[in-house]
Amino acid sequence: MKYSLILSIFAVILISSCTDDDCNPELIEDCICTAEYDPVCGCDNVTYSNACNAGCNSITDYREGECE
């Protein structure tokens, strides 16, 4: 139950921070993610350990895999 609540809150924050042409990383305080390694490359050309960690840095535009 607690995990679902945290996930729901994160989803609301992530959706509300979406913009089409914005790629300005900004750390979201108290953002909690798992340690799962499933790398994504953010629009800022930084590799994040997973999509949640990208979202915790306000990155909503990313692709799967490490940045080159």
Distance bins in CASP14 RR format, pairs under 12 A and 6 or more apart:
PFRMAT RR
TARGET T0000
AUTHOR 0000-0000-0000
RMODE 2
METHOD distances of the structure
MODEL  1
1 7 0 0 0 0 0 1 0 0 0 0 0
1 8 0 0 0 0 0 1 0 0 0 0 0
2 8 0 0 0 0 0 1 0 0 0 0 0
2 9 0 0 0 0 0 1 0 0 0 0 0
2 32 0 0 0 0 0 1 0 0 0 0 0
3 9 0 0 0 0 0 1 0 0 0 0 0
3 10 0 0 0 0 0 1 0 0 0 0 0
3 32 0 0 0 0 1 0 0 0 0 0 0
3 33 0 0 0 0 0 1 0 0 0 0 0
3 34 0 0 0 0 1 0 0 0 0 0 0
4 10 0 0 0 0 0 1 0 0 0 0 0
4 11 0 0 0 0 0 1 0 0 0 0 0
5 11 0 0 0 0 0 1 0 0 0 0 0
5 12 0 0 0 0 0 1 0 0 0 0 0
5 32 0 0 0 0 0 1 0 0 0 0 0
6 12 0 0 0 0 0 1 0 0 0 0 0
6 13 0 0 0 0 0 1 0 0 0 0 0
6 30 0 0 0 0 0 1 0 0 0 0 0
6 31 0 0 0 0 1 0 0 0 0 0 0
6 32 1 0 0 1 0 0 0 0 0 0 0
6 33 0 0 0 0 1 0 0 0 0 0 0
6 34 0 0 0 0 0 1 0 0 0 0 0
6 52 0 0 0 0 0 1 0 0 0 0 0
7 13 0 0 0 0 0 1 0 0 0 0 0
7 14 0 0 0 0 0 1 0 0 0 0 0
7 31 0 0 0 0 0 1 0 0 0 0 0
7 32 0 0 0 0 1 0 0 0 0 0 0
7 33 0 0 0 0 0 1 0 0 0 0 0
7 34 0 0 0 0 0 1 0 0 0 0 0
7 52 0 0 0 0 1 0 0 0 0 0 0
8 14 0 0 0 0 0 1 0 0 0 0 0
8 15 0 0 0 0 0 1 0 0 0 0 0
9 15 0 0 0 0 0 1 0 0 0 0 0
9 16 0 0 0 0 0 1 0 0 0 0 0
9 28 0 0 0 0 0 1 0 0 0 0 0
9 30 0 0 0 0 0 1 0 0 0 0 0
9 31 0 0 0 0 1 0 0 0 0 0 0
9 32 0 0 0 0 1 0 0 0 0 0 0
10 16 0 0 0 0 0 1 0 0 0 0 0
10 17 0 0 0 0 0 1 0 0 0 0 0
10 28 0 0 0 0 1 0 0 0 0 0 0
10 30 0 0 0 0 0 1 0 0 0 0 0
10 31 1 0 0 1 0 0 0 0 0 0 0
10 32 1 0 0 1 0 0 0 0 0 0 0
10 33 0 0 0 0 1 0 0 0 0 0 0
10 34 0 0 0 0 0 1 0 0 0 0 0
10 51 0 0 0 0 0 1 0 0 0 0 0
10 52 1 0 0 1 0 0 0 0 0 0 0
10 53 0 0 0 0 0 1 0 0 0 0 0
10 54 0 0 0 0 0 1 0 0 0 0 0
10 55 0 0 0 0 1 0 0 0 0 0 0
10 56 0 0 0 0 1 0 0 0 0 0 0
11 17 0 0 0 0 0 1 0 0 0 0 0
11 18 0 0 0 0 0 1 0 0 0 0 0
11 51 0 0 0 0 0 1 0 0 0 0 0
11 52 0 0 0 0 0 1 0 0 0 0 0
11 55 0 0 0 0 0 1 0 0 0 0 0
11 60 0 0 0 0 0 1 0 0 0 0 0
12 18 0 0 0 0 0 1 0 0 0 0 0
12 28 0 0 0 0 0 1 0 0 0 0 0
13 26 0 0 0 0 0 1 0 0 0 0 0
13 28 1 0 0 1 0 0 0 0 0 0 0
13 29 0 0 0 0 0 1 0 0 0 0 0
13 30 0 0 0 0 0 1 0 0 0 0 0
13 31 1 0 0 1 0 0 0 0 0 0 0
13 32 0 0 0 0 0 1 0 0 0 0 0
13 52 0 0 0 0 0 1 0 0 0 0 0
13 55 0 0 0 0 1 0 0 0 0 0 0
13 56 0 0 0 0 1 0 0 0 0 0 0
13 58 0 0 0 0 1 0 0 0 0 0 0
13 60 0 0 0 0 0 1 0 0 0 0 0
14 28 0 0 0 0 1 0 0 0 0 0 0
14 31 0 0 0 0 1 0 0 0 0 0 0
14 33 0 0 0 0 0 1 0 0 0 0 0
14 51 0 0 0 0 1 0 0 0 0 0 0
14 52 0 0 0 0 1 0 0 0 0 0 0
14 53 0 0 0 0 0 1 0 0 0 0 0
14 54 0 0 0 0 1 0 0 0 0 0 0
14 55 1 0 1 0 0 0 0 0 0 0 0
14 56 0 0 0 0 1 0 0 0 0 0 0
14 57 0 0 0 0 0 1 0 0 0 0 0
14 58 0 0 0 0 1 0 0 0 0 0 0
14 59 0 0 0 0 1 0 0 0 0 0 0
14 60 1 0 0 1 0 0 0 0 0 0 0
14 61 0 0 0 0 0 1 0 0 0 0 0
14 62 0 0 0 0 0 1 0 0 0 0 0
15 55 0 0 0 0 0 1 0 0 0 0 0
15 60 0 0 0 0 1 0 0 0 0 0 0
16 28 0 0 0 0 0 1 0 0 0 0 0
16 58 0 0 0 0 0 1 0 0 0 0 0
16 60 0 0 0 0 0 1 0 0 0 0 0
17 24 0 0 0 0 0 1 0 0 0 0 0
17 25 0 0 0 0 0 1 0 0 0 0 0
17 26 0 0 0 0 1 0 0 0 0 0 0
17 28 0 0 0 0 1 0 0 0 0 0 0
17 31 0 0 0 0 0 1 0 0 0 0 0
17 54 0 0 0 0 0 1 0 0 0 0 0
17 55 0 0 0 0 1 0 0 0 0 0 0
17 56 0 0 0 0 0 1 0 0 0 0 0
17 57 0 0 0 0 0 1 0 0 0 0 0
17 58 1 0 1 0 0 0 0 0 0 0 0
17 59 0 0 0 0 1 0 0 0 0 0 0
17 60 1 0 0 1 0 0 0 0 0 0 0
17 61 0 0 0 0 0 1 0 0 0 0 0
18 55 0 0 0 0 0 1 0 0 0 0 0
18 58 0 0 0 0 1 0 0 0 0 0 0
18 59 0 0 0 0 0 1 0 0 0 0 0
18 60 1 0 1 0 0 0 0 0 0 0 0
18 61 0 0 0 0 1 0 0 0 0 0 0
19 26 0 0 0 0 0 1 0 0 0 0 0
19 43 0 0 0 0 0 1 0 0 0 0 0
19 58 0 0 0 0 1 0 0 0 0 0 0
19 59 0 0 0 0 0 1 0 0 0 0 0
19 60 1 0 0 1 0 0 0 0 0 0 0
19 61 0 0 0 0 1 0 0 0 0 0 0
20 43 0 0 0 0 0 1 0 0 0 0 0
20 60 0 0 0 0 1 0 0 0 0 0 0
20 61 0 0 0 0 1 0 0 0 0 0 0
21 43 0 0 0 0 1 0 0 0 0 0 0
21 60 0 0 0 0 0 1 0 0 0 0 0
21 61 0 0 0 0 1 0 0 0 0 0 0
22 43 0 0 0 0 1 0 0 0 0 0 0
22 44 0 0 0 0 0 1 0 0 0 0 0
22 58 0 0 0 0 1 0 0 0 0 0 0
22 59 0 0 0 0 1 0 0 0 0 0 0
22 60 0 0 0 0 1 0 0 0 0 0 0
22 61 0 0 0 0 1 0 0 0 0 0 0
23 41 0 0 0 0 0 1 0 0 0 0 0
23 42 1 0 0 1 0 0 0 0 0 0 0
23 43 1 1 0 0 0 0 0 0 0 0 0
23 44 1 0 1 0 0 0 0 0 0 0 0
23 45 0 0 0 0 1 0 0 0 0 0 0
23 46 0 0 0 0 0 1 0 0 0 0 0
23 54 0 0 0 0 0 1 0 0 0 0 0
23 57 0 0 0 0 0 1 0 0 0 0 0
23 58 0 0 0 0 1 0 0 0 0 0 0
23 59 1 0 0 1 0 0 0 0 0 0 0
23 60 0 0 0 0 1 0 0 0 0 0 0
23 61 1 0 0 1 0 0 0 0 0 0 0
23 62 0 0 0 0 1 0 0 0 0 0 0
24 42 0 0 0 0 0 1 0 0 0 0 0
24 43 0 0 0 0 1 0 0 0 0 0 0
24 44 0 0 0 0 1 0 0 0 0 0 0
24 57 0 0 0 0 1 0 0 0 0 0 0
24 58 1 0 0 1 0 0 0 0 0 0 0
24 59 0 0 0 0 1 0 0 0 0 0 0
24 60 0 0 0 0 0 1 0 0 0 0 0
24 61 0 0 0 0 0 1 0 0 0 0 0
25 42 0 0 0 0 1 0 0 0 0 0 0
25 43 0 0 0 0 1 0 0 0 0 0 0
25 44 1 0 1 0 0 0 0 0 0 0 0
25 45 0 0 0 0 0 1 0 0 0 0 0
25 46 1 0 0 1 0 0 0 0 0 0 0
25 48 0 0 0 0 1 0 0 0 0 0 0
25 53 0 0 0 0 0 1 0 0 0 0 0
25 54 0 0 0 0 1 0 0 0 0 0 0
25 55 0 0 0 0 1 0 0 0 0 0 0
25 56 0 0 0 0 1 0 0 0 0 0 0
25 57 1 0 1 0 0 0 0 0 0 0 0
25 58 1 0 1 0 0 0 0 0 0 0 0
25 59 1 0 1 0 0 0 0 0 0 0 0
25 60 0 0 0 0 0 1 0 0 0 0 0
25 61 0 0 0 0 0 1 0 0 0 0 0
25 62 0 0 0 0 0 1 0 0 0 0 0
26 44 0 0 0 0 0 1 0 0 0 0 0
26 55 0 0 0 0 0 1 0 0 0 0 0
26 56 0 0 0 0 1 0 0 0 0 0 0
26 57 1 0 0 1 0 0 0 0 0 0 0
26 58 1 0 1 0 0 0 0 0 0 0 0
26 59 0 0 0 0 1 0 0 0 0 0 0
26 60 0 0 0 0 0 1 0 0 0 0 0
27 48 0 0 0 0 0 1 0 0 0 0 0
27 53 0 0 0 0 0 1 0 0 0 0 0
27 54 0 0 0 0 0 1 0 0 0 0 0
27 55 0 0 0 0 1 0 0 0 0 0 0
27 56 1 0 0 1 0 0 0 0 0 0 0
27 57 1 0 1 0 0 0 0 0 0 0 0
27 58 1 0 0 1 0 0 0 0 0 0 0
27 59 0 0 0 0 0 1 0 0 0 0 0
28 52 0 0 0 0 0 1 0 0 0 0 0
28 53 0 0 0 0 0 1 0 0 0 0 0
28 54 0 0 0 0 0 1 0 0 0 0 0
28 55 1 0 0 1 0 0 0 0 0 0 0
28 56 1 0 1 0 0 0 0 0 0 0 0
28 57 1 0 0 1 0 0 0 0 0 0 0
28 58 1 0 0 1 0 0 0 0 0 0 0
28 59 0 0 0 0 0 1 0 0 0 0 0
28 60 0 0 0 0 0 1 0 0 0 0 0
29 56 0 0 0 0 1 0 0 0 0 0 0
29 57 0 0 0 0 0 1 0 0 0 0 0
29 58 0 0 0 0 0 1 0 0 0 0 0
30 56 0 0 0 0 1 0 0 0 0 0 0
31 48 0 0 0 0 0 1 0 0 0 0 0
31 52 1 0 0 1 0 0 0 0 0 0 0
31 53 0 0 0 0 1 0 0 0 0 0 0
31 54 0 0 0 0 0 1 0 0 0 0 0
31 55 1 0 0 1 0 0 0 0 0 0 0
31 56 1 1 0 0 0 0 0 0 0 0 0
31 57 0 0 0 0 1 0 0 0 0 0 0
31 58 0 0 0 0 1 0 0 0 0 0 0
31 59 0 0 0 0 0 1 0 0 0 0 0
32 52 0 0 0 0 1 0 0 0 0 0 0
32 53 0 0 0 0 0 1 0 0 0 0 0
32 55 0 0 0 0 0 1 0 0 0 0 0
32 56 0 0 0 0 1 0 0 0 0 0 0
33 40 0 0 0 0 0 1 0 0 0 0 0
33 48 0 0 0 0 1 0 0 0 0 0 0
33 49 1 0 0 1 0 0 0 0 0 0 0
33 50 1 0 0 1 0 0 0 0 0 0 0
33 51 0 0 0 0 1 0 0 0 0 0 0
33 52 1 1 0 0 0 0 0 0 0 0 0
33 53 1 0 1 0 0 0 0 0 0 0 0
33 54 0 0 0 0 1 0 0 0 0 0 0
33 55 0 0 0 0 1 0 0 0 0 0 0
33 56 1 0 0 1 0 0 0 0 0 0 0
33 57 0 0 0 0 0 1 0 0 0 0 0
34 49 0 0 0 0 1 0 0 0 0 0 0
34 50 1 0 0 1 0 0 0 0 0 0 0
34 51 0 0 0 0 0 1 0 0 0 0 0
34 52 1 0 0 1 0 0 0 0 0 0 0
34 53 0 0 0 0 1 0 0 0 0 0 0
34 56 0 0 0 0 0 1 0 0 0 0 0
35 49 1 0 0 1 0 0 0 0 0 0 0
35 50 0 0 0 0 1 0 0 0 0 0 0
35 52 0 0 0 0 0 1 0 0 0 0 0
35 53 0 0 0 0 1 0 0 0 0 0 0
36 48 0 0 0 0 0 1 0 0 0 0 0
36 49 1 0 0 1 0 0 0 0 0 0 0
36 50 1 0 1 0 0 0 0 0 0 0 0
36 51 0 0 0 0 1 0 0 0 0 0 0
36 52 0 0 0 0 1 0 0 0 0 0 0
36 53 0 0 0 0 1 0 0 0 0 0 0
37 47 0 0 0 0 0 1 0 0 0 0 0
37 48 0 0 0 0 0 1 0 0 0 0 0
37 49 1 0 1 0 0 0 0 0 0 0 0
37 50 1 0 0 1 0 0 0 0 0 0 0
37 51 0 0 0 0 0 1 0 0 0 0 0
37 52 0 0 0 0 0 1 0 0 0 0 0
37 53 0 0 0 0 1 0 0 0 0 0 0
37 65 0 0 0 0 0 1 0 0 0 0 0
37 66 0 0 0 0 0 1 0 0 0 0 0
38 47 0 0 0 0 0 1 0 0 0 0 0
38 48 0 0 0 0 1 0 0 0 0 0 0
38 49 1 0 0 1 0 0 0 0 0 0 0
38 50 1 0 1 0 0 0 0 0 0 0 0
38 51 1 0 0 1 0 0 0 0 0 0 0
38 52 0 0 0 0 1 0 0 0 0 0 0
38 53 0 0 0 0 1 0 0 0 0 0 0
38 54 0 0 0 0 0 1 0 0 0 0 0
38 62 0 0 0 0 0 1 0 0 0 0 0
38 64 1 0 0 1 0 0 0 0 0 0 0
38 65 0 0 0 0 1 0 0 0 0 0 0
38 66 0 0 0 0 0 1 0 0 0 0 0
39 46 0 0 0 0 0 1 0 0 0 0 0
39 47 1 0 1 0 0 0 0 0 0 0 0
39 48 1 0 0 1 0 0 0 0 0 0 0
39 49 1 0 0 1 0 0 0 0 0 0 0
39 50 1 0 0 1 0 0 0 0 0 0 0
39 51 0 0 0 0 1 0 0 0 0 0 0
39 52 0 0 0 0 0 1 0 0 0 0 0
39 53 0 0 0 0 1 0 0 0 0 0 0
39 54 0 0 0 0 1 0 0 0 0 0 0
39 62 0 0 0 0 1 0 0 0 0 0 0
39 63 0 0 0 0 0 1 0 0 0 0 0
39 64 1 0 0 1 0 0 0 0 0 0 0
39 65 1 0 1 0 0 0 0 0 0 0 0
39 66 1 0 1 0 0 0 0 0 0 0 0
39 67 0 0 0 0 1 0 0 0 0 0 0
39 68 0 0 0 0 0 1 0 0 0 0 0
40 46 0 0 0 0 1 0 0 0 0 0 0
40 47 1 0 0 1 0 0 0 0 0 0 0
40 48 1 0 1 0 0 0 0 0 0 0 0
40 49 0 0 0 0 1 0 0 0 0 0 0
40 50 1 0 0 1 0 0 0 0 0 0 0
40 51 1 0 1 0 0 0 0 0 0 0 0
40 52 0 0 0 0 1 0 0 0 0 0 0
40 53 0 0 0 0 1 0 0 0 0 0 0
40 54 1 0 1 0 0 0 0 0 0 0 0
40 55 0 0 0 0 1 0 0 0 0 0 0
40 56 0 0 0 0 0 1 0 0 0 0 0
40 57 0 0 0 0 0 1 0 0 0 0 0
40 59 0 0 0 0 1 0 0 0 0 0 0
40 60 0 0 0 0 0 1 0 0 0 0 0
40 61 0 0 0 0 0 1 0 0 0 0 0
40 62 1 0 1 0 0 0 0 0 0 0 0
40 63 1 0 0 1 0 0 0 0 0 0 0
40 64 1 0 1 0 0 0 0 0 0 0 0
40 65 1 0 1 0 0 0 0 0 0 0 0
40 66 0 0 0 0 1 0 0 0 0 0 0
40 67 0 0 0 0 1 0 0 0 0 0 0
41 47 1 0 1 0 0 0 0 0 0 0 0
41 48 1 0 0 1 0 0 0 0 0 0 0
41 49 0 0 0 0 0 1 0 0 0 0 0
41 50 0 0 0 0 0 1 0 0 0 0 0
41 51 0 0 0 0 0 1 0 0 0 0 0
41 54 0 0 0 0 1 0 0 0 0 0 0
41 59 0 0 0 0 1 0 0 0 0 0 0
41 61 0 0 0 0 0 1 0 0 0 0 0
41 62 1 0 1 0 0 0 0 0 0 0 0
41 63 1 0 1 0 0 0 0 0 0 0 0
41 64 1 0 0 1 0 0 0 0 0 0 0
41 65 1 0 1 0 0 0 0 0 0 0 0
41 66 1 0 0 1 0 0 0 0 0 0 0
41 67 1 1 0 0 0 0 0 0 0 0 0
41 68 1 0 0 1 0 0 0 0 0 0 0
42 48 1 0 0 1 0 0 0 0 0 0 0
42 49 0 0 0 0 0 1 0 0 0 0 0
42 50 0 0 0 0 0 1 0 0 0 0 0
42 51 0 0 0 0 1 0 0 0 0 0 0
42 53 0 0 0 0 0 1 0 0 0 0 0
42 54 1 0 1 0 0 0 0 0 0 0 0
42 55 0 0 0 0 1 0 0 0 0 0 0
42 57 0 0 0 0 1 0 0 0 0 0 0
42 58 0 0 0 0 0 1 0 0 0 0 0
42 59 1 0 1 0 0 0 0 0 0 0 0
42 60 0 0 0 0 1 0 0 0 0 0 0
42 61 1 0 0 1 0 0 0 0 0 0 0
42 62 1 1 0 0 0 0 0 0 0 0 0
42 63 1 0 0 1 0 0 0 0 0 0 0
42 64 0 0 0 0 0 1 0 0 0 0 0
42 65 0 0 0 0 1 0 0 0 0 0 0
42 66 0 0 0 0 0 1 0 0 0 0 0
42 67 1 0 0 1 0 0 0 0 0 0 0
42 68 0 0 0 0 0 1 0 0 0 0 0
43 54 0 0 0 0 1 0 0 0 0 0 0
43 55 0 0 0 0 0 1 0 0 0 0 0
43 57 0 0 0 0 0 1 0 0 0 0 0
43 58 0 0 0 0 0 1 0 0 0 0 0
43 59 1 0 0 1 0 0 0 0 0 0 0
43 60 0 0 0 0 1 0 0 0 0 0 0
43 61 1 0 1 0 0 0 0 0 0 0 0
43 62 1 0 0 1 0 0 0 0 0 0 0
43 63 0 0 0 0 1 0 0 0 0 0 0
43 67 0 0 0 0 0 1 0 0 0 0 0
44 54 0 0 0 0 1 0 0 0 0 0 0
44 55 0 0 0 0 0 1 0 0 0 0 0
44 57 0 0 0 0 1 0 0 0 0 0 0
44 58 0 0 0 0 1 0 0 0 0 0 0
44 59 1 0 0 1 0 0 0 0 0 0 0
44 60 0 0 0 0 0 1 0 0 0 0 0
44 61 0 0 0 0 1 0 0 0 0 0 0
44 62 0 0 0 0 1 0 0 0 0 0 0
44 67 0 0 0 0 1 0 0 0 0 0 0
45 54 0 0 0 0 0 1 0 0 0 0 0
45 59 0 0 0 0 0 1 0 0 0 0 0
45 61 0 0 0 0 0 1 0 0 0 0 0
45 62 0 0 0 0 0 1 0 0 0 0 0
45 63 0 0 0 0 0 1 0 0 0 0 0
45 66 0 0 0 0 0 1 0 0 0 0 0
45 67 1 0 1 0 0 0 0 0 0 0 0
45 68 0 0 0 0 1 0 0 0 0 0 0
46 53 0 0 0 0 0 1 0 0 0 0 0
46 54 0 0 0 0 1 0 0 0 0 0 0
46 55 0 0 0 0 0 1 0 0 0 0 0
46 57 1 0 0 1 0 0 0 0 0 0 0
46 58 0 0 0 0 0 1 0 0 0 0 0
46 59 1 0 0 1 0 0 0 0 0 0 0
46 62 0 0 0 0 1 0 0 0 0 0 0
46 65 0 0 0 0 0 1 0 0 0 0 0
46 66 0 0 0 0 0 1 0 0 0 0 0
46 67 1 0 0 1 0 0 0 0 0 0 0
46 68 0 0 0 0 0 1 0 0 0 0 0
47 53 0 0 0 0 1 0 0 0 0 0 0
47 54 0 0 0 0 1 0 0 0 0 0 0
47 57 0 0 0 0 0 1 0 0 0 0 0
47 59 0 0 0 0 0 1 0 0 0 0 0
47 62 0 0 0 0 1 0 0 0 0 0 0
47 63 0 0 0 0 0 1 0 0 0 0 0
47 64 0 0 0 0 0 1 0 0 0 0 0
47 65 1 0 0 1 0 0 0 0 0 0 0
47 66 1 0 1 0 0 0 0 0 0 0 0
47 67 1 0 1 0 0 0 0 0 0 0 0
47 68 0 0 0 0 1 0 0 0 0 0 0
48 54 1 0 1 0 0 0 0 0 0 0 0
48 55 1 0 0 1 0 0 0 0 0 0 0
48 56 0 0 0 0 1 0 0 0 0 0 0
48 57 1 0 0 1 0 0 0 0 0 0 0
48 58 0 0 0 0 0 1 0 0 0 0 0
48 59 1 0 0 1 0 0 0 0 0 0 0
48 60 0 0 0 0 0 1 0 0 0 0 0
48 61 0 0 0 0 0 1 0 0 0 0 0
48 62 1 0 0 1 0 0 0 0 0 0 0
48 63 0 0 0 0 0 1 0 0 0 0 0
48 64 0 0 0 0 0 1 0 0 0 0 0
48 65 0 0 0 0 1 0 0 0 0 0 0
48 66 0 0 0 0 1 0 0 0 0 0 0
48 67 0 0 0 0 1 0 0 0 0 0 0
49 55 0 0 0 0 0 1 0 0 0 0 0
49 56 0 0 0 0 0 1 0 0 0 0 0
49 57 0 0 0 0 0 1 0 0 0 0 0
49 62 0 0 0 0 0 1 0 0 0 0 0
49 65 0 0 0 0 0 1 0 0 0 0 0
49 66 0 0 0 0 1 0 0 0 0 0 0
50 56 0 0 0 0 1 0 0 0 0 0 0
50 57 0 0 0 0 0 1 0 0 0 0 0
50 59 0 0 0 0 0 1 0 0 0 0 0
50 62 0 0 0 0 0 1 0 0 0 0 0
50 64 0 0 0 0 0 1 0 0 0 0 0
50 65 0 0 0 0 0 1 0 0 0 0 0
50 66 0 0 0 0 0 1 0 0 0 0 0
51 57 0 0 0 0 0 1 0 0 0 0 0
51 59 0 0 0 0 1 0 0 0 0 0 0
51 60 0 0 0 0 1 0 0 0 0 0 0
51 61 0 0 0 0 0 1 0 0 0 0 0
51 62 1 0 0 1 0 0 0 0 0 0 0
51 63 0 0 0 0 0 1 0 0 0 0 0
51 64 0 0 0 0 1 0 0 0 0 0 0
51 65 0 0 0 0 0 1 0 0 0 0 0
52 59 0 0 0 0 0 1 0 0 0 0 0
52 60 0 0 0 0 0 1 0 0 0 0 0
52 62 0 0 0 0 0 1 0 0 0 0 0
53 59 0 0 0 0 1 0 0 0 0 0 0
53 62 0 0 0 0 0 1 0 0 0 0 0
54 60 1 0 0 1 0 0 0 0 0 0 0
54 61 0 0 0 0 1 0 0 0 0 0 0
54 62 1 0 1 0 0 0 0 0 0 0 0
54 63 0 0 0 0 0 1 0 0 0 0 0
54 64 0 0 0 0 0 1 0 0 0 0 0
54 65 0 0 0 0 0 1 0 0 0 0 0
54 67 0 0 0 0 0 1 0 0 0 0 0
55 61 0 0 0 0 0 1 0 0 0 0 0
55 62 0 0 0 0 1 0 0 0 0 0 0
59 67 0 0 0 0 0 1 0 0 0 0 0
END
